[in-house]
Amino acid sequence: MDIFQKCFAFDRAMIAKKEGYYPYFSPISFNKHGRSIIGNREVIMIGSNNYLGLTDNLRVIAVAKDAIDVYGSSCSGSRFLNGNLDLHLELEEKLAKFMNKEAALVFSTGYQTNLGTISALVGRNDIVIIDKDAHASIVDGCRLSFGDLKRYKHNDLDDLRRVMQSCEEDKGKLVVTDGVFSMGGDLAPLPEIVKICKEYSARLMVDDAHSIGVMGKNGRGTAEHFDVENDVDIIMCTFSKSFAGLGGFIVGSKQVVEYIQHVSRPLIFSASMPPAVVATVLKTLEIIINEPERREKLWNISNFMLDGFKSLGFNTGNSVTPIIPIEIGEDMDCFYFWHDLYKAGVFANAVISPAVQQGQAMIRTSYMATHEKSDMEKVLEIFADIGKKKGIIH
Ligand SMILES: Cc1ncc(COP(=O)(O)O)c(C=O)c1O
């Protein structure tokens, strides 16, 4: 049996490309202020996680360029050995201070942050308990660990309790949940999850990839939003969204962070965040702290869009954040909807199974503080047209 046989038999992507509705790996040649050029077409970008619109901020770009002048383009190694810049340490110190936790640790991607944190903590005699809709990087972190993995139904507290009851008392337990779910844009009920964790002596880790810079009075994420910051043991975030960079971090107690730092394979056996990106994140952290008006603008745009979609009759699920899913149904209908949007000058994301359940394919939209209101009105008009044409709204 040729191990490549599965590749030769794989034709789904090729068929979609030939028929002209392939929505993935789109070549972007320009990005600025919520607009992009994709395949020679200028589009309004509502498929990005650049929530605060900082990727093209001139102050951010300037510090990234300066860092390259001083440190070069790459760290050329792991933080463990030759790739640990004073900038990485400065960033960790400032993140810990911002998040009101003892210590922080930065990784080269958000994906690696979950991989490296969960696999370091969950050993042979431990159990990790996650939501059924947990992000893939959480699932993969569990797979990389040697412990048992248990899952509970999405945001279902009774089911979480049932799973907790099935865990042996003498085993270490870690519950991991997204703070904001990346596809549905809904929130985990953190106060209730905290309560259950305490009852069963489990530790709690929250992936706040979509929340830091976005949620909470000071932008510290869902734990701040729900006023449970002292009850969440580890908060994780990525730098690829509000922070306009690449990488990720955890914050927690000093001893736990120090342990992870010395045993986490995705941290130790991978090169560190490059200088320009660390400098970028240092600047965007400063902006997140000092310019709350950007968060306010993001929420104004997001609430405008959520109200707009709802009043047109679209199903936006349980979203209460700048991630607004538009439920379409079947995968093929979603591809065709995506294609019509693109042709009309709007770029969003087509999300099909297994990222969501079969029959619940969606167009995932997300918003930026730098989106123009006139562009957003245009997006709503285009959605209304296509939605009516396709019989999704009436
Ligand atoms: C909830 C969540 N966690 C982790 C990640 C991984 O982050 P990154 O893409 O920055 O590696 C993502 C990004 O898609 C995410 O949405």
PDBQT file of the ligand as one rigid body, heavy atoms in Angstrom, charges set to zero:
ROOT
HETATM    1  C1  LIG A 401      -9.223  30.210  20.537  1.00  0.00    +0.000 C 
HETATM    2  C2  LIG A 401      -7.906  30.132  19.841  1.00  0.00    +0.000 A 
HETATM    3  N1  LIG A 401      -6.840  29.629  20.487  1.00  0.00    +0.000 NA
HETATM    4  C3  LIG A 401      -5.643  29.536  19.900  1.00  0.00    +0.000 A 
HETATM    5  C4  LIG A 401      -5.435  29.944  18.601  1.00  0.00    +0.000 A 
HETATM    6  C5  LIG A 401      -4.088  29.780  17.958  1.00  0.00    +0.000 C 
HETATM    7  O1  LIG A 401      -3.493  31.005  17.781  1.00  0.00    +0.000 OA
HETATM    8  P1  LIG A 401      -2.513  31.347  16.561  1.00  0.00    +0.000 P 
HETATM    9  O2  LIG A 401      -3.326  31.268  15.294  1.00  0.00    +0.000 OA
HETATM   10  O3  LIG A 401      -2.087  32.725  16.860  1.00  0.00    +0.000 OA
HETATM   11  O4  LIG A 401      -1.416  30.353  16.563  1.00  0.00    +0.000 OA
HETATM   12  C6  LIG A 401      -6.506  30.504  17.905  1.00  0.00    +0.000 A 
HETATM   13  C7  LIG A 401      -6.318  31.015  16.536  1.00  0.00    +0.000 C 
HETATM   14  O5  LIG A 401      -6.884  30.616  15.579  1.00  0.00    +0.000 OA
HETATM   15  C8  LIG A 401      -7.779  30.578  18.521  1.00  0.00    +0.000 A 
HETATM   16  O6  LIG A 401      -8.839  31.063  17.865  1.00  0.00    +0.000 OA
ENDROOT
TORSDOF 0
